[in-house]
Amino acid sequence: MTEETIEFRTVCDVDSIPEGEGRAFPLNGTLVAVFRREGEFFAINDSCPHMGASLASGYLEGCDVICPWHAWKFCVKDGLWMDNPRSTVRTPSYAVRIVGNEVQVEVPMKNKAS
């Protein structure tokens, strides 16, 4: 079977993430940062690709999170590196859905090399 299905897992209740903030949750061996902005939820890899800081603890400015260590800026919608959007540098992003009062995030695929 070559077709892959997307799996979602509940990470928290909607009230667990305050407006304008992020929280990190482990999913399938990956820390995922989930952000709440204007009532919407977004998820990206929690580890900054620069030096590994937790992006969930960064400052949310509009749709961008600013890394707390070296101020690299990433879009929480798609993981794009906003300091140089033409670059190939980005952090993975994951689909989010709300089911009832639960925030559910797409489960990251495990790295097949590990």
C-alpha positions in Angstrom: 0.0 0.0 0.0 1.7 3.2 -1.1 -1.0 5.7 -0.1 -0.3 7.4 3.2 -3.0 8.6 5.5 -2.7 11.6 7.8 -3.0 10.7 11.5 -3.9 13.3 14.1 -3.4 13.2 17.8 -4.9 15.3 20.6 -2.2 17.4 22.3 -4.3 19.6 24.6 -7.6 21.5 25.1 -8.1 24.7 23.3 -7.9 26.6 26.6 -4.4 25.3 27.3 -2.7 27.7 24.9 -3.3 31.4 25.7 -4.0 33.8 22.8 -0.7 35.0 21.2 1.4 32.2 22.8 2.9 28.8 22.0 3.3 25.5 23.8 5.5 22.4 22.9 4.1 18.9 22.8 5.8 15.6 22.0 4.4 13.7 19.0 6.0 10.6 17.6 9.4 11.4 18.9 9.3 15.1 17.7 8.6 18.2 19.8 5.9 20.2 18.0 5.2 23.9 18.8 1.5 24.8 18.7 0.6 28.5 18.6 -2.7 30.3 19.0 -3.2 33.5 17.0 -6.6 35.2 16.8 -8.4 32.0 17.7 -6.6 29.9 15.1 -4.0 27.2 15.9 -0.8 26.5 14.0 1.9 23.9 14.5 5.6 23.8 13.5 8.6 21.9 14.6 9.6 23.2 18.0 13.4 23.1 17.4 14.8 26.2 15.6 16.9 24.9 12.7 19.6 27.4 13.6 20.7 26.3 17.1 17.8 24.2 18.4 16.0 26.7 20.7 12.4 26.0 21.6 10.3 28.1 19.2 7.2 27.5 21.4 8.9 29.8 24.0 9.5 32.5 21.3 7.6 35.8 20.9 4.6 35.6 18.5 4.4 38.7 16.3 1.6 38.5 13.8 1.9 35.1 12.0 5.6 34.9 12.9 7.4 33.5 15.9 10.7 35.0 16.9 13.3 32.5 18.2 14.2 33.4 21.9 17.9 32.7 21.3 19.0 34.5 18.2 15.8 36.2 16.9 15.4 34.1 13.8 11.8 34.5 12.6 9.6 31.7 11.3 6.0 31.8 9.9 3.8 29.6 12.2 1.5 28.8 9.2 4.1 27.1 7.0 7.5 27.1 8.8 9.1 29.5 6.3 12.2 31.4 7.5 11.0 35.0 7.3 14.4 36.6 7.6 15.1 35.3 4.1 11.9 34.0 2.6 13.7 33.0 -0.7 16.0 30.7 1.3 15.3 26.9 1.5 15.7 27.2 5.3 12.4 26.3 7.0 11.1 24.3 9.9 8.5 21.6 9.2 4.8 22.6 9.7 1.9 20.3 10.6 -1.9 20.4 10.0 -4.0 21.3 13.0 -7.7 20.7 13.6 -10.1 21.3 16.4 -12.4 18.5 17.4 -14.8 19.6 20.1 -12.5 21.3 22.7 -9.4 19.3 21.6 -6.5 20.6 19.6 -5.3 17.8 17.3 -2.0 17.9 15.4 -0.9 15.9 12.4 1.5 13.3 13.6 5.1 13.8 12.3 6.4 10.9 10.3 9.4 9.3 11.9 12.7 9.7 10.2 13.3 6.4 8.3 17.0 6.8 8.8 16.7 6.4 12.6 
